[in-house]
Every structure is written in structure tokens, then in C-alpha cells.
């Protein structure tokens, strides 16, 4: 199981369209199928697998191939409808699609993020490791609109209802579907603002004060909301090796570099533009 330290640093890089899929064909150069004389190629299958982030297996290739065949059938039927392209809504969609393709191509050419050096990756790893505490916590959180709703939910839990079931029923947090479960988190105790792996300080303090299996005795207030906290498990912090998380750190830093380059380009364009609102 990955600790939250691993999850923290493995973030999604900003992406601009499908330019990341420069797929090469796999074994075999001939088409994998033909639809009324139109070839479905190995390269198309490979690109689709990469874009969908699927594991390259015979089952995945078969499923992708069937999808491509269906898409080609749809395309051919649409092409037969001569009046379709003249419709105003279709014309608008075509203009928007063309604009999007040109925009993505232009962005790819003009946004040049600074490269990320290995030393930067190691520095970020060391900083994260230095911020960790001796223990890490696996907790659940229920977010509610106010103290009244939180008190009612707490009464249900004290009455014997499972914390995760109550979370699924009433929580406003994104973790609702997972029964309120959040990632493993580690921080130095006593918890300090800005040093809790992005966890709100009052929640970090509540988590650190509870033994495994315990639920907060009262709602925890933060940001005009009320929270209930349960700690499922406490264990010594498990720090992943640098080699394990290096790709994730590198990806996160590259995403940040891309954000900075994008912001700089926007600033440059705004300085030259005449904008009225």
C-alpha cells in the first residue's frame, strides 16, 4: 500500500490535448481490421490504449479495436448525410473543434517549461521527508454544513451506526463515496499551520489526539463547516525510498514548471492585448 507521502508527490501534470501520445506501432505493421475498405491500424490501437491509460493486454487491444471499428462505422454513416455538415450547430461545433486543435498546437509550440533537474527532485524529496512525523494516521472524515448537522450525525454514530455508513449518507466531502476515508497522513506533533500535508490544522490536531478506532467526541469546526473525525489506524511512518517516488516527484515538479510557463505566457499576452470587460 502506498503511504500518503507517495500519493502527495504523485500528482497529475497539466496536459494540453493529445500531444503526449506519440505512439509507435507494435509488432506487425499491417492493419488490425478493415471497415468497408478503411484500415484500422496497429498505431491507432496503440495510441488509444495510451490515451486511455490502459495496460497493454490482448483483452485491452481487442476492446479498443472494437471501439475503433464502431467509431469508423459511425464516421462513414455520418459522411453519407450530406445535409448534416450544413446544419448551424454542426458548423459551430466544427469551428470550435478547429479552434481547439489550433490552440493546442500553438500552446505546444510556445509553452516551454524549464527542465527539472535531478537535484531538484532530490531536494523536494528531502523536504517532504523532513516534514514527516514519527507516526502516520489513516483516518475518516465527515464534513457537514453546521454544528447541528454534525451533532445529529455524531448521535447516529454513538448510537451504533458505522462511521463509514454515516459518511456515505450525509458527508459533503469528496471522500463521501469512500466512507470518509482519506489517505495516510504524517506530520510532526504538535501539528503546526502549513505543516500538515495540506490537511486543515484543526483536523490534523483532532486526528493526532485520537487513538486507533476512536471518534472525535465533538464536532471540529473549520472554514464555516463542522467535521467528525475517526482514526482507523496509527503506525510508524513508512517513508518510501527515493527511487520509488522519484518519477512522481519529477512529474509534480514538471507540472509546476508548466504552470509557471503558462502563467508567464498569459501575462505576456495580457500586456499586449486590449481587453474590455
N, C-alpha and C positions, 0 to 999 in steps of 0.2 A: 504494500500500500504506500503511495506517495504521501509524504508529510506535506503540511501546508507550505513549508519552505519551498518545496519543489513546485507546488501549484502557484505560489506567489510569483515566481520568476518566469514561469512558462506562460507567457501572455500572447495574445494574437496580434500579429503585426498588421498595421494598416495596409489595405490592399486596394489597388485600382484596377478593377476589371480582371479579365482572364490572362493578363500578361505573364503570370507566373507559370503558366502551363506550356512550356516549350518542350513538349513531349517528343521523344524519339520512338520510332516503331520498335516493336518487339520482334521476337523470332518470326520470320515469314514476312514477305513484302507484298503478297497478293491480298486482294480484298477478302474480308471475312464473310461478306454477303453482298448480294446484288438485288436492288429493288427496282424492277422494271428497267433494268439496264444501268442504273446508277449504283456505283460501288460504295460500299461501307468499308472503310479501310482499317487496318490494324492501328494506324496512328490515331484515327478518330476514337477508337475504343480506348486506347491508352490515355489520351487527353481527357476523356470523360471520366475515367477511373481516377486520375489525378485530381481533377477539379472537384469530384465528389468526395475526395479523401477516403477512398475505399482501399482495402487490402487487395492487392492484385492476385486474385484466385480464379480458377476456371469458372466457378459459380458467378463471381462478380462480372467476369468478361461476358458470360452468357447473358446475364441480366442486362448489362449495358448494351450489348449487341441488339437485343430485342427492343430496347428503348430507342436506339438509333434507327432501327428499321421502321418502327412506328412513326418516329418523327419525320422520316423521309416520305413515308406514305402520306402523312398529313400535308407535308410541303407540296407534294405532287398534286394532291387534290385541290389545295388552295390555289395553286398556279392555274388550274383549269377554270377557275371562276374569274372570268375576265373583268367583271364589274367590281370585284372586291377591292382592287387597288385604287379605284377611283373614289371610293367612299371617303368622306371627310375625316371620319375617325381613324380610318386606316392610314390616310395620308399624314395625319398628325402624329400617329404612332411611328410611322416610318421616319418622319423628320426628327422626332425625339431620339429614335434609335441611332440615326446617323450622327446626331449631335453628341450623343453619349460615346459612341465609338471614337469620334474625332477628339473629344475631350480626354478620354482615357489615353489615347495615343499621344496627345500633346503633353499630358501630365507625365507620362513615362519618359518622354524626351527631356523635360525641363526640370523635374524634381530630382535632384541628385543629392541624396543624403550622404553625410560624411561616413566613411567606413568605420566599423567598430573594431578596435584593436584587441588582441588577446589580453593585454594588460588591463584594459577597461573592464573586460569580462571578469577577470580575477579580482579586481578591486571591488566590483559590485558584489561578488560572491562573499568576499571577506567582510564587507559592510553588513550584509544580511546576517551572516553567521554571528557577527559580533553583537547584533541586536537581540539575539535569542536568549531566552531564559533557560533555567535548568529543567523546567517541565514544559510539556505541551499538553493542550487540552482539546478534547473532542466534545463539542457542545451542541446544544439545540437552542434555538431562539424563536419565540413567538412575538411578533410585532402587532400591536393593537393601537387603535386610534386614540384612546384615552384611558385614564386610570380606571374608570367604571368598567369598560370592556375587559381590561386586564384583570381586574378583581374578579369578574364573573368567570373568566377563563381559568384563573387560579383556583377558584372554588370547585370547578369541574375536575381539575387535576387532583386536588386534595380529596375529592370525593371518590377517587379511584380510577378516573379515566386516564388512559395512556397519554403522556405528553405529546407524542408524535401525532396521535389521532386528533387531539385538540388543535394542534398546529395546522394540520391539514384542513380542519373545519373553519378556523377563524383567523389565522395569521394573515397579515398583509405583506409579509416579507417574501422575496423571491424564493426563499428556501421552503415555502409552504408545501410544495409538492413532495419534498423530501422529508416531511415531518419536522421541519425546522432545523434539520441538520446543517451545520456549517463545517468548513474544512478544519483540519488540525491547525491550531494556532499556538505560537510560543512567544513569550515576551518576558522581559525582566520584571520581577515583583519587588516593591510595589509598582504597579503599572503607571506609566507617565504619558501625558498627552503627546501624540505624534510618534510613540514608540510601541505601538500595539498591533503592528501589521495591518493598519487601516481599520481595525476594529474600534468602534466608539469607546472612549475611555470608561464610561460608566458600565458598559457591558463587559469590558475586559476586567474591570475591578470585581464585578459580580462573579464572573467565571473563575477568577483566581481565588475567590473566597470560599468556593464550594468544593466539597469532596465529591468523588465519583458517585453518581447515582442521585445526587441531591438536586433539588429545585429551589430557585430563589424564593425566600419567604414572603417577599412583597414585590410588586411591580417595580421595574427600573425605568426611571424617566430619562429620556434623551430626545432632543430635537422635536419637542412637542408631541412625542409619541410615548407609549408605555410598552415595556418589554418584559417577558418572562424568560428566564434562563434555566436550562438544565445542563449539567455536566455529565456526559455519558462515561467518559474515561479520562484518566490522567496517567501520563507515563513520562519517563525521562525523555528529553528532547532528542529526536533522532535526526541528526544532521546528514543530509545526502552528500556524497563525495562531489568534489568539483567536476570531475569528468561526467558524472551522472546528469548534472544540471547545467553544464556549460552550454549546450545547444539552446536551452530555454532562456538562459540569461542573455545569450547573444541575440536571440530573436527579440527579446524585450527591449534591449538597447537599440537594435536596428529600428524597431517600431518608434522609439522615442526620437531617433535621428530623423526618421521620415516625417514625424510630426513637426519637428523643428524646421526642416527644409520646406515643408508645406506652408507653415506659418510665415516663413521668410518670403516665400514667393507671393503669398496673398498680400503681405504688407507692401511688397514691391509693386504689385499690380494696383493696389488701392491708391498708392501715391500718384500713379499716373492717370487714374480713372476719374471721370466726372460723374458723381453719383448723387442723385436727389432722392429724398425719402419723404 
